[in-house]
Amino acid sequence: MIFRDMRNSVLIILMLAIVSCTGKWQPGDQIKNGHDFLCSAGICDDSLNVANEVNYNDDGAALPHHILDLTACQALGIDKVMGVDTAYSVVRVWGVKDLEGKGISLLLGQTSYSDTRTCWLATYGRDGMIDFMRLGECGGMNLMYWDDIDEHTRNVGIDSMRMVMPDKWDKPINVSRWISYNVQRDGVDTDSTLWFIHHELPITIGNDGHFTLGKLGIVYSSDTTLLNNYWRYKRQLEVFSWTPMSDGTLYERLNNFLEQAKGTITDPTQLLGDFHMLMAGRIYGDTERLMQWCCDHPNSQLTLGMLNTFKDVNPEWILNDLKKIKDTTIRQRAKQLFGL
């Protein structure tokens, strides 16, 4: 009996030594970096290591993933930046990539809510989330592009995306995004493409963990009759929604775009719904900076679009977001601007 107890003790010591040699974070250890933080939130599975190339065909259905519960979403801070209620969403994590020598980890995921299936990237350090950016629909049918022609024919948008990781982290992640507008007929396997838009997005991650979106490459299909400004503007609003949360230039750039598209974006019969979806994430995750910009530019196209967007929304919904603003002056100015 004594010998068996001694043998068990030796086995326990050996197991602890093996765990110690792996260098992996264990519950109770000090959180030293982004990898440790993700492990503390329950994401510590080697099967989720990100491949060098990831293809998001068919909504990423073939990719290995973990589904997060609400507690994990809150621990990771996903609930604070998505712009949708994660309690009524399906949040998947597709992969983790540690940035060598930076103490930062990259997390790939997707949030499914109603008719949207948003792919996203987030960076983490020892204290939690550092930056966050959406990448739009993950691949598959994009229901923002849909038009019923008759009971047997419809035009639908098909999205696809590919992500290629760099061999060194001073180089960008390259993301390729395609949207094609296709004719679908009952009983016909082959679609007829009416137009397409292709974007190349170079995304770098700084030593501070912030995303920087480089110069976009854009290719349009040649038929400008079918691919008119309405579709171009619609896709451009999606591109704006891919801006990292840390990017403080978004509102100025977006306002300049709205000036160019004046009379289209702010018309409720045109693209106001797309504008609403873009700004919902920002008013939820970047409330103070957005409200300060609008208060400083009350007559801008961006502010007018915001006023149009929220005039039919329950005021309590906006007021709950305004409570996040720490600066009482900005909060009061925003309430006055929106008539709350």
C-alpha positions in Angstrom: 0.0 0.0 0.0 2.8 2.4 1.0 4.7 1.5 -2.2 1.6 2.1 -4.4 1.1 5.5 -2.7 4.7 6.4 -3.3 4.4 5.3 -7.0 1.3 7.4 -7.4 3.1 10.4 -5.9 6.0 9.9 -8.4 3.5 9.8 -11.3 1.8 13.0 -10.2 5.2 14.7 -9.9 6.2 13.5 -13.4 2.9 14.7 -14.8 3.3 18.1 -13.2 6.8 18.3 -14.6 5.6 17.4 -18.1 2.9 20.1 -17.9 5.5 22.6 -16.7 7.8 21.7 -19.6 5.0 22.4 -22.2 5.0 26.0 -21.1 1.2 26.2 -21.5 -0.9 28.4 -19.3 -2.7 26.6 -16.5 -5.6 27.9 -14.4 -4.2 29.9 -11.5 -1.1 31.0 -13.5 -0.2 34.6 -14.0 -1.6 36.0 -17.3 1.5 37.2 -19.2 0.3 37.6 -22.8 -2.6 37.3 -25.2 -2.3 33.5 -25.4 -2.7 33.2 -21.7 -5.7 35.6 -21.7 -7.5 33.5 -24.4 -6.7 30.3 -22.4 -8.1 31.9 -19.3 -11.3 32.5 -21.3 -11.5 28.9 -22.3 -9.9 29.1 -25.8 -6.8 26.9 -25.5 -7.3 24.2 -28.1 -4.4 23.4 -30.4 -6.9 22.2 -33.1 -7.8 25.9 -33.6 -4.4 26.9 -34.8 -4.9 29.1 -37.9 -3.6 27.6 -41.2 -1.5 29.8 -43.5 -4.4 30.1 -45.9 -8.1 30.0 -44.9 -10.9 29.8 -47.4 -14.4 30.8 -46.2 -16.4 28.9 -48.7 -20.0 28.0 -47.8 -20.0 30.3 -44.8 -17.0 28.6 -43.4 -19.0 25.4 -42.6 -16.0 23.1 -43.2 -13.7 24.9 -40.8 -13.1 23.4 -37.3 -14.6 25.7 -34.6 -15.8 26.2 -31.1 -19.2 27.8 -30.3 -18.9 30.3 -27.4 -21.5 30.7 -24.7 -22.5 34.1 -23.4 -20.0 33.9 -20.5 -17.1 33.4 -22.9 -18.4 36.2 -25.2 -18.4 38.5 -22.2 -15.0 37.4 -21.0 -13.6 38.0 -24.5 -15.3 41.4 -24.9 -17.2 40.3 -28.0 -20.5 41.4 -26.6 -19.2 45.0 -26.4 -18.1 45.5 -30.0 -20.4 43.4 -32.2 -23.4 45.7 -32.3 -25.8 42.8 -31.9 -27.1 41.0 -28.8 -24.7 38.0 -28.4 -27.3 36.4 -26.1 -29.4 35.8 -29.3 -26.4 35.0 -31.6 -24.3 32.1 -32.5 -20.6 33.1 -31.9 -18.0 30.8 -33.3 -14.2 30.9 -33.0 -12.3 29.5 -36.0 -8.7 29.9 -35.0 -6.0 31.5 -32.9 -2.6 32.7 -34.1 0.1 33.9 -31.7 2.3 36.7 -33.0 5.8 35.7 -32.2 7.7 38.0 -29.9 4.8 40.4 -29.5 2.8 38.9 -26.6 -0.3 39.4 -28.8 -2.7 36.7 -30.2 -5.0 37.0 -33.1 -8.5 35.5 -32.9 -10.7 34.6 -35.9 -14.4 34.2 -35.5 -17.9 34.6 -36.8 -21.2 35.9 -35.3 -24.5 34.7 -36.8 -27.4 37.0 -36.0 -30.7 37.0 -37.9 -29.8 37.2 -41.6 -26.1 38.2 -41.1 -23.1 36.0 -40.6 -20.2 38.4 -39.8 -16.6 37.2 -39.9 -14.3 39.2 -37.6 -10.7 39.5 -36.3 -9.7 40.5 -32.8 -6.3 41.0 -31.1 -5.6 40.2 -27.5 -2.9 41.0 -25.0 -2.5 40.2 -21.3 -5.4 42.6 -20.3 -7.9 41.4 -22.9 -9.1 42.7 -26.3 -6.9 45.3 -28.0 -8.6 45.8 -31.3 -11.5 44.4 -33.4 -12.5 44.5 -37.0 -15.4 43.0 -39.0 -14.8 41.4 -42.4 -18.4 41.1 -43.5 -20.2 38.0 -44.7 -17.9 35.0 -44.4 -18.7 33.4 -47.7 -22.0 32.2 -49.2 -25.2 34.0 -49.8 -25.3 37.7 -48.8 -28.9 38.5 -48.2 -28.2 42.3 -48.5 -28.2 41.6 -52.2 -31.5 40.0 -53.2 -34.2 40.7 -55.7 -37.2 38.4 -56.6 -37.8 38.6 -60.3 -40.7 36.2 -60.4 -41.8 33.0 -58.5 -39.0 31.0 -60.2 -36.2 33.5 -60.6 -34.2 35.7 -58.3 -31.0 37.7 -58.3 -28.8 37.0 -55.3 -25.4 38.2 -54.0 -22.8 35.5 -53.4 -19.8 36.4 -51.2 -16.5 34.6 -50.9 -13.4 35.3 -48.9 -9.8 34.0 -48.6 -7.3 35.0 -45.9 -3.6 34.4 -46.3 -1.3 34.7 -43.3 2.1 36.3 -43.5 5.3 34.3 -43.0 6.5 37.2 -40.7 4.4 39.6 -38.7 5.9 42.7 -40.1 4.0 41.8 -43.3 0.3 42.1 -43.9 -2.5 39.6 -43.7 -3.9 39.5 -47.2 -7.7 39.2 -47.4 -9.5 38.8 -50.8 -13.2 39.5 -50.9 -15.5 38.9 -53.8 -19.2 39.7 -54.3 -21.0 38.6 -57.4 -24.6 39.3 -58.3 -26.1 36.2 -59.9 -29.3 35.1 -61.5 -30.7 31.9 -59.9 -33.5 29.9 -61.5 -35.4 27.0 -60.1 -33.9 23.7 -61.3 -30.9 25.3 -62.9 -27.5 24.5 -61.4 -25.4 27.1 -63.3 -25.8 30.7 -62.3 -25.5 33.7 -64.6 -23.3 36.4 -63.1 -24.6 40.0 -63.8 -21.7 41.8 -62.2 -18.9 41.4 -59.6 -16.7 43.5 -57.3 -13.3 42.2 -56.0 -11.4 43.8 -53.1 -7.9 43.0 -51.8 -7.4 44.1 -48.2 -3.9 44.2 -46.7 -4.1 44.2 -42.9 -1.1 44.7 -40.7 -0.9 44.3 -36.9 1.3 46.8 -35.1 3.4 46.1 -32.0 0.6 47.8 -30.0 -1.9 45.1 -31.4 -3.9 47.6 -33.5 -5.0 46.7 -37.0 -4.1 49.0 -39.9 -6.0 48.5 -43.1 -3.7 49.4 -46.0 -4.6 50.6 -49.5 -7.4 48.6 -51.0 -7.2 47.0 -54.3 -10.5 47.1 -56.2 -11.6 45.4 -59.5 -15.0 45.9 -61.0 -16.7 43.9 -63.7 -16.8 45.8 -67.0 -20.5 46.2 -67.5 -21.2 49.6 -65.8 -24.9 49.5 -67.0 -25.7 46.7 -64.5 -23.0 47.6 -62.0 -24.4 51.1 -61.3 -23.7 53.5 -58.5 -26.3 52.0 -56.3 -24.5 48.7 -56.1 -21.1 50.4 -55.9 -22.3 52.5 -53.0 -23.9 49.6 -51.3 -20.7 47.6 -51.3 -18.6 50.6 -50.3 -20.7 50.9 -47.1 -19.8 47.3 -46.3 -16.1 48.2 -46.9 -16.4 51.0 -44.4 -17.9 48.5 -41.9 -14.6 46.6 -42.2 -12.7 49.5 -40.6 -10.8 48.5 -37.4 -12.3 49.9 -34.2 -9.0 51.6 -33.4 -9.2 53.7 -36.6 -10.2 57.2 -35.6 -10.3 58.5 -39.3 -13.4 56.5 -40.2 -16.0 59.3 -39.6 -14.2 61.9 -41.6 -13.7 59.5 -44.5 -17.3 58.2 -44.3 -18.6 61.7 -44.3 -16.6 62.6 -47.5 -18.1 59.5 -49.1 -21.6 60.6 -48.1 -21.0 64.0 -49.6 -20.2 62.4 -52.9 -23.2 60.1 -52.7 -25.6 62.8 -51.4 -29.2 62.2 -52.1 -28.7 58.4 -52.2 -27.5 57.3 -48.8 -29.7 59.6 -46.8 -32.8 58.6 -48.8 -34.8 56.0 -46.8 -35.9 54.4 -50.1 -32.3 53.7 -51.2 -29.4 52.8 -49.0 -30.4 54.0 -45.5 -30.8 50.5 -44.3 -27.2 49.7 -45.3 -26.0 52.9 -43.5 -28.0 51.9 -40.4 -26.2 48.5 -40.3 -22.8 50.1 -40.7 -23.4 52.6 -37.9 -25.1 50.2 -35.5 -21.8 48.6 -34.7 -20.1 51.9 -34.2 -22.7 53.5 -31.9 -22.5 50.3 -29.8 -18.7 49.8 -29.8 -17.3 53.3 -30.3 -20.1 55.5 -28.8 -18.1 58.3 -27.3 -15.9 59.0 -30.3 -18.8 58.8 -32.8 -21.0 61.1 -30.7 -18.3 63.6 -30.3 -17.7 63.7 -34.1 -21.4 64.2 -34.7 -21.7 66.9 -32.1 -18.7 68.7 -33.6 -20.2 68.4 -37.1 -23.9 68.8 -36.6 -24.7 69.7 -40.2 -22.6 67.0 -41.9 -24.0 64.3 -44.1 -22.9 61.7 -41.6 -24.8 63.4 -38.8 -27.9 63.9 -41.0 -27.7 60.2 -41.9 -27.5 59.3 -38.2 -30.6 61.5 -37.5 -32.5 59.8 -40.3 -31.4 56.4 -39.1 -32.5 56.8 -35.5 -35.6 58.9 -35.8 -37.8 55.8 -35.8 -35.8 53.9 -33.2 -36.9 53.5 -29.6 -35.2 56.4 -27.7 -34.4 54.0 -24.8 -32.1 52.0 -27.2 -30.0 55.1 -27.9 -30.0 56.3 -24.4 -28.6 53.0 -23.1 -25.7 53.5 -25.5 -25.2 57.1 -24.5 -24.7 56.0 -20.9 -21.4 54.5 -21.9 -20.0 58.0 -22.6 -17.8 59.1 -19.7 -17.6 62.7 -20.7 -20.8 64.3 -19.4 -20.5 67.3 -21.8 -20.4 65.0 -24.9 -23.3 63.0 -23.4 -25.5 66.1 -22.9 -24.6 67.5 -26.4 -25.5 64.1 -28.0 -28.9 64.0 -26.2 -29.6 67.5 -27.4 -28.5 66.7 -30.9 -30.8 63.7 -31.2 -33.6 65.3 -29.3 -33.5 62.9 -26.4 
